[in-house]
Amino acid sequence: MPPSNDLLTGAALNHKLSFFKFGLVGVTNTAFDFAVFVLLLRFFSWNIIAANTAAYLFAVTNSYLLNRIWTFGDIGARRVSLLSYAKFVAINSVGLLIGTGIIYLLRSMMPIELAKLLAVPIVLIWNYLGARYFVFNEGK
């Protein structure tokens, strides 16, 4: 039997599309997060952990709203709720710890900004899986 040409149908297509949307939201939030981080670190002389935490918290709120409405809205996740926001913040807080740990561990080996960029893909995967399967999977 020949392989199916329908590899991107149904659930697989939905999963790939939501990951793509999550990535687009992530690019915007990463740029925002990075800009706030550098601003606080370089212009306001905040320490690494405080600057990274503040930048991440600003970005996570924007990310929640965009992902709730646009990325995962097709799986019944359009309504904003305190519970789902708390779950999203919890998932992203673990992501924050992962990212901050990576930056802190790499700080003596490279520029802090490069360490921050290296943390991004790892945190992206963690946050996507948490959002998809823990936060925005209502009724699934």
N, C-alpha and C positions, 0 to 999 in steps of 0.2 A: 504494500500500500504506500503511495507517495506521501511525503510529508505534507502536513496541512499548511496552507497559506494563511490561515486564520490565527496566527500566533499573537496578533495584536488586537484581539477582539475581547469583548466582555471584561472580565475582572482584570486580565493582564493589561489591557489598554488603559483601564481606569487607574490601575496602580502606576503605570508608567507616566500617565498624564499628571496624576497628583504629585509624583516625585518631581517631574519637570516644573510644575507650578511652585512646589515647595522650594525648589532650587532658585527660581526667579525671585521669590519673596526673600529667600536667604541671601541672594546677591545684594539686594537693596539693603537688607538689615545688616549684612556684613560690612558694607561700605559705611553705613551710619555708625555701627558699632566701632569700627576701626577709626573713623574720624573723631568720634567722641573720646575714645581711648587715647589717641595721640594728643588731642587738645588738652585733656586733663593731665596727661603725663608730662608733656613737653612745655605747655604754656602755663599750667597752674601748679606744676611740681607735685602732683599727687603721686603716691607710691604705686607700684605696679598692681598690686592686688586691689586697692581701692579704685583705681582708674578702670581696671578691667571689669570689676563688679558693677560700677555705675553705668558704664557703656553698655554692658550686657543687659542690665535691667531696662534701660530705655528701649533698646532694640527688641527685647522679648515681648514687650507690650504691643508694639507695632506688629510684630510677627504674629502674635495671637490673633489680632483683629483681621489681618489680611488672610491668614490661613483658615480661620474660622469661616469667613464669608466666601472667599474665592477658591482656595485650594481644596478644601474638604467640604464645601457647601453641597456638593452633589451626593454626599452620603449622609444627608440629614443633619449636618452640623452647622447650619446657618445661625441658629439662635445663640446669642452670647449669653453665657451663664457664669455665675461666680464659681460654681463647682468645676466647670471645664477650664476656666481661667486658672484656678488653683492647681489643677492637674498639669496644665501647660507650664505654669511657672515651676512646678516641682520637677517635671522632666527637664526643663531648661536650666534649672538650678544644678542638677547633676551634670548637665552639659557645661555649665559655668565652671564647676569644680574640675571637670576633665580638662577643659581648655586652660584654666588658670594653672593647673598642675603641669601641663605641658609647657606653658610659657615659663613658669618658674624653674622647671628642670633644665630647659634649654637656654636660659638667660645668660649663662657664662660662656656658652659655646658659639653664640651668634647674636646679631642685633635683636633686641626685644621685638621689634616690628616683624621680623622674619619668623621668629618663634610663634608669634600670634598668627601669622598666615599659615604656618604648618599645622596649627591646632584646628583650623577651620574644617577641613574635610572629615576629621574624626568626629568632631562635635556635630557636624551636619548629619552624618549617618545616625548617630545616637538620637538626635532631636527628631529626625524624620520618623524613625521607627516608633519612638515614644508617642509622637503626635498622631500618627496613623492608627496605631493599635491600642493606645491607652486613652487618649484625649478625645479624638474626633470619630470614634467608632460607634457612635450611638445607635442602638437598635441592631447592631451586627453581632 
